[in-house]
């Protein structure tokens, strides 16, 4: 009996068995732009020189290991009693870095990962960590993002992973990091529209086969919920009942309208990091489902520091300009709880 009770407590505390107030189990997914998680090995195919030992940023093994522990601390803290079943990561350089993360500070959580090297010039990609006991991968692939006006330019792929969750449902997961606003918001807007169009077409293919497909889109979109790339091209709407199973709903919309965000530009917070779901996940109350209030920005104190210039708080990042400050990221994570 004592052994049985110990095992049950371990499962609950580790998040493998996590229950909400309703008695339903929780399946938590989070997404985090970790701000330039580079390893210390030169990749001759990418422009990673500034994040090499001896480079202009002073990157070294000690800072690399500290970065790993910072990422692990955020994932563990965001999970709390419910270890995240899925963790989408933006701005990771390599499989080496992911192996070092899950075999180092995250080794007791037994994550696995899906990652593809993208054609991004700097070599930064997206990846998905997952707990195999909660998410059985059925299919994964990288979806190439190209630009209508610049076919020779490159950016991050969209990562697509389809898996089965404990309820028996399939979940289609997309991890995105849309092109940046470097050079100006308006000047770069068409590239984010191109990325959104490619993503929308892929979702259409899934929904053409199954209008009630469970779809989860997470990432750093470098746009806000009411920008054209998300609202018009991806067609991710503000959540409002009645929910149509095939419609995409941007669950960060209400938080964005409240002035809450994941990234701070000068004095303004904005929700660049977002979670979008298909309406079927909102409309049903059996199998896997969620609600608009189950999305959260993880803004605990240790991820923030005083903003001496613009007042209030700002993300406690790894670098402030070229100066190493040893923080976490220039973005805050977001997470969503599903129920089953």
DAZIMO-V591256 format. One record per backbone hydrogen bond with DSSP energy under -1.0 kcal/mol. NH is the residue of the N-H (numbers start at 0). CO is the residue of the C=O. If there is no record, write none. Layout:
((NH & CO) (NH & CO))
This chain:
((4 & 0) (5 & 1) (6 & 2) (7 & 3) (8 & 4) (9 & 5) (10 & 6) (11 & 7) (12 & 8) (13 & 9) (15 & 10) (16 & 10) (19 & 23) (22 & 19) (25 & 17) (26 & 337) (28 & 335) (29 & 85) (30 & 333) (31 & 87) (33 & 89) (36 & 90) (37 & 35) (45 & 42) (46 & 120) (47 & 45) (50 & 47) (51 & 48) (54 & 51) (56 & 49) (57 & 54) (63 & 59) (64 & 60) (65 & 61) (66 & 62) (67 & 63) (68 & 64) (69 & 65) (70 & 66) (71 & 67) (72 & 68) (73 & 69) (74 & 70) (75 & 71) (76 & 72) (77 & 73) (78 & 74) (79 & 75) (81 & 78) (84 & 27) (85 & 27) (86 & 128) (87 & 29) (88 & 126) (89 & 31) (91 & 124) (92 & 36) (97 & 93) (98 & 94) (99 & 95) (100 & 96) (101 & 97) (102 & 98) (105 & 100) (106 & 103) (108 & 105) (111 & 129) (113 & 127) (124 & 91) (126 & 88) (127 & 113) (128 & 86) (129 & 111) (130 & 84) (133 & 130) (134 & 130) (135 & 163) (137 & 161) (138 & 161) (140 & 159) (142 & 157) (152 & 149) (157 & 142) (158 & 174) (159 & 140) (160 & 172) (161 & 138) (162 & 170) (163 & 135) (164 & 168) (167 & 164) (170 & 162) (171 & 213) (172 & 160) (173 & 215) (174 & 158) (175 & 217) (177 & 219) (183 & 180) (187 & 183) (191 & 187) (192 & 188) (193 & 189) (194 & 190) (195 & 191) (196 & 192) (197 & 193) (198 & 194) (199 & 195) (200 & 196) (201 & 197) (202 & 198) (203 & 199) (204 & 200) (205 & 201) (206 & 202) (207 & 203) (209 & 205) (212 & 209) (215 & 171) (216 & 275) (217 & 173) (218 & 273) (219 & 175) (220 & 271) (226 & 223) (230 & 226) (231 & 227) (232 & 227) (233 & 228) (235 & 229) (236 & 247) (246 & 243) (248 & 276) (249 & 236) (250 & 274) (252 & 249) (255 & 251) (256 & 252) (257 & 253) (258 & 255) (259 & 254) (261 & 269) (262 & 269) (264 & 267) (267 & 264) (269 & 262) (271 & 269) (273 & 218) (275 & 216) (276 & 248) (277 & 214) (278 & 246) (279 & 244) (280 & 277) (281 & 278) (282 & 278) (283 & 279) (288 & 338) (289 & 280) (293 & 290) (295 & 334) (297 & 332) (298 & 296) (302 & 299) (303 & 300) (304 & 313) (306 & 311) (310 & 306) (313 & 304) (315 & 302) (316 & 314) (319 & 322) (322 & 319) (324 & 317) (325 & 317) (326 & 316) (327 & 315) (328 & 315) (331 & 261) (333 & 30) (334 & 295) (335 & 28) (336 & 293) (337 & 26) (338 & 288) (339 & 24))
